Amino acid sequence: MTPCPILQPSPAAFRQAADILRAGGLVAFPTETVYGLGGDAENPRAVAAIFAAKGRPSFNPLIVHVADTAAAKRLVVFDARAEKLAAAFWPGPLTLVLPRRSACPVAELASAGLPSLAVRVPAGAVAHDLLKACGKPLAAPSANPSGRVSPTTAAHVAAGLGDKIALILDGGPCRVGVESTVVGLLDRTARLLRPGGLAADAIEALIGPLAPPTEELHSPGMLASHYAPGRPVRLDATAARPGEALIAFGPGAAEGANVVNLSASGDLEEAAAGLFAALHALDRPEFAAIAVMPIPERGLGRAINDRLRRAARR
């Protein structure tokens, strides 16, 4: 693939970037922490493309970037602690993990099917102007191949992902240079989920002591049965048995009210984008179980199979 263009910030560059994002493409952009790999957080295919571009090994929750606190409140439920922290540190290198609103439009894949969502308002004119131009929340992990050093310049992004994304906005070196601090506010205990660009003692000065993460909050993808629906999940099925629903994959699969085909064309990005929605759709009392056809163990198929194996472990 041809390396993507690198553009200096300008009204025309922001319009081009916004058009790419609204069409489901990926744009790398600078924040005060590191460069982010941005995609439309409301578009499951765009979110799946982020995982594919990074080679991210599993569906870890992504941070969703928004233009301001009001935009964040449309996605998640704030409490008094979140209000204090947002007022003090946004825009800035702080991510808050809060309960998703029932009508939250962000793709479930961005939060790995969890009832929580990680949100932040980034500092820096480029990130702010891009979010305003796009008018969408942007899912944006660091813009580097999974496991590599996070990028703090446009050149770093181009070297790692330049052939996998549509555009890089060059805002110069990132001011902070390390990822945001992540704080979980899902119950009465505030937890430091990841140290980062905002000192923990500054946070504690406002809301009190931060507890360490629990296994669930620290690594939600590591719980053996975390993704389990209410119905039993049967893997490697060739067809649904009587009373079962079926998650299908590929051409020629059965059709019907009890069937969701993750991708009739065998597209693993499409399959990843629809996985959690399919599990929710078929998790109904009239079905005795959810049968799942085999998914190829390559690319995003590895992540899909990882989540399905966890769903089956109940």
N, C-alpha and C positions, 0 to 999 in steps of 0.2 A: 504494500500500500504506500501511496505517496504521503510523506510527512505533512501534517496539517499546518495551516498558516498560523503565524504568531502576529497578533495585531496589537498596536498601542491603543490605549483607551481613547475613544472618540465617540460622538453620537452615532456615526455610521457603524463603528465596531460593535457598539451595544445593540443596535438594531439587528445586525447580522447574528450576533450571539443569541439574542432573544428569539429570532426566527428559528434558529437551529434547535434551541431548547423546546420551544413550543411544538416543533415537529418530531420530538422524541430523540434528538441527537444529544451528544455530550460536549460540554465546553469546560475547559480548565480555566480557573480564575484565581487571583490572589486574594487571600484574606490577611489579617494581621498575624495569623499563626503560621499556616502553611498554604500552599496552593491546593485548592479543592477540585475534585473531578465532579462537575455538576451535571445533574439531569433533573428533569421535571419530576418532582416527588409524587405527583398525582398520577403519573403515567407508569403502570407496572412494567411495560416493555423498556422504558428508559431506565428504570431502576435495575432491571435485570441486566441491561447493557453495561451498567456501572460494574456489577460483579464480574461480568465477562471480560471487560477491558482490563480490570485490575488482576484477573486471575484469582479473585478472592476465594479461598478454599471452601467457605460455607456462608450461609446467609446470616452474617452478623448484623445486628441493627446498625443502621446508618444515621448520621446526624443530619437533621433537616435544617437548612438555613432559611431565615425569613428576614424581611426588610425592617420590621419593628416589633415591639411588644404586642401591639394590637393584632398583628398578623399571627403571632405565636398563640395568642389566646383564642383564635379561631380553630386551632388544631388541638390544643391541650388544655387541661383544667389547672388553673393556677390556685395556689393557696397563699397564705400570708407570707410564708417564707420565700416563695417564688416571686411574689410582688417585691419584696425587699431586695432580693438579689438582682432581679431584672432592672429595678430602678437604679441600683448602685453600679452595676457592671456591664450593662448592655448599652450600646454595642461594645463587644469585648470578648476576650477569650474564655468565656464561660458557657458550658452546655448544661442545660437542665433536662433531666429525665422525669417526665410528668405523665399522668394518665391521659390517654387519648380521649378526645371527645367522641361521643357516639356517632356523630355525623362527620368525623374527621375525613377529609378527602384524600389524605396521603395514602398511597398504595401500601397494603399490608406487608408487602415484601420489604419495604423500607424499614419497618420495625420488626421484621422477622416473625410476623404473626402475633407479636406480644400486645398486651393492652396498654402499653406505654409507648412514648415517643420521645426521642432526644431532639431538642430544639435549641437553636441559638441565633442571636442577631450579631453577625460579624461586623467588626470595625473595618474601616478603610473605604475610600471613595469608590474603588472599582467594584468591590463586592456589593456595596449599597446601590450603585447605579445599575449594575446588572440585574439585581433583584427587582428594582423598580421598573426597568425596561421589560423584563420578562413577565412580571405580574404573577409569578408562581413561586411556591416554596421549592427550594432546590435541595435535593439529597446530594450530599457532597462529602465523601470521604477524601482522604489525602490523594493527590493525583500522581500516584506512583504504583508500579506493580506490587502486588501483595508481598509483604516480607522485605521490601527494599526500604531504603532511607527516605523519609518524607521530603518532598521537594519544597524549596524556599525561593526558587527562581523559575522563570519561564523555561530557561535552558534545561533545568533539571526535569521538568515535565516532558519537554520534547524528547529528551534522551530516553526516557522510560516508556512513554505512552504516545509519542508523536504520531505513530502510524495507526492508532486505534481510536482517536477522537477527532472531532470536526474542527475545533478551533481552540487556540490558547490566547487568552487575554494577558498581556504582559504589563503588570503593574510594578515591576522592579522587585527587589528583594523584600521578603516578608519581615516586618518589624519585630515580631515576637520570636518566630522561628521554631517554636514547638507547638504541639497540638493543644487544643483547649482543655481546660480543667472540666471534668464531668462530675456533676453532683446529682444523685438520685433523690427525688422527693416523692416517693410513692406511698409512704406511710408516715407515721409519727417520727421515725428515725431518719435523719438526713445522712446520706452516705457519700463518701468520696469514692467514686467509681474509677476515676483516672486522674492522677496529678497532671498538671499542665501549666499553661501560660498565666494562670491567675493563682496566686499563693493561697493555700488552704487557710492560713491564719486570717487573711482578709475576709474570707467567707465566714469563718467561725466567729469573727467579731460582730457579724450581723445576726446570725441565726443560731449560734451556739456550736457545741462540738460536733464534728463529723465522725460518724462511725465508719469502720472499714466495710468493704462490700461483702454481701453474702455471695454464695456460689451462684445463685440464680441471677442476681443483679450484675455481678462481675462478668460472667460468661453465660448468657442465657442460652447459647447454642450447645452448651456442654451437658445440660441436664438430660438424662437418658430418655425420659418420657415427656419432656417439656412440650412437645408439639402434638401430643396425643389428642385427637378429638374424642367425643363421647362414645362413638362407635368403634369396635375393634377394626384394625387395619390389617388386611391380608395382602402380602406382597407377592410379586411374580405371578400374578393371575393371568390366565389367557382369556377368561370371560367371567362374568358375574354369576355366582350361584344363585339359586332361588332366594329371594329376600334381600340380596345384596345390592348396593350401589357399585358403580364402576368408575374409577379414574383411568381413562384410556390414554394411549399415546400412539401417534402415527396414523398413516392412511389405512383405510379399510376396517377401522375399529367399529364395534357395534354402536348404534345410536339409540336414543330413547330418553325418557324423563329421568331415568336412574343413572345416566351416563354423562360424565364431563370429560371431553377429550382435551388434554392439555395442549396438544398441537397436532392437528390432522396432517400437517406437512412434515412433522418430525423436527420442528425447530426448537432447540433446547432453550433459547432465550424466551420464546413465547411460552414454553412449558414452565419455566421458572417464574415468569411473571404471573401465571395463573394458579400456581400451586396452592397457596394458602386460601385463596378464594374458592378453589375446588373442594378443599377439605371442609371449609365452612358450609358450602352449599349442600354437601352430601351428608353432613352430620345431623341427620334427622331421625326421629324415633321410628319412622316406618321402615328404616333399613336396619337389618340385623348386623351388618358389617359393611366396610368399604373395601372393595377389592381394587388392587392397583396393578396395572400392566407393567412389564419391565421397562425401565428407562435406561438408555445407554450410559455406561459408566465412563463418560468422557466430558471434558469441558464443564459446563454448568450442570450436566447430568450427575456429576459426583456430588454436588451440593444438594440437588433434588433428592437423590437417593439417601444421602445422609439424613435429611429431614424426614423422609418417609420411614427410614429404619427407626428413628426416634419416635415417630408417631405410632409405629407398630409395637413399640416396647411399652406396654401398659399393664 
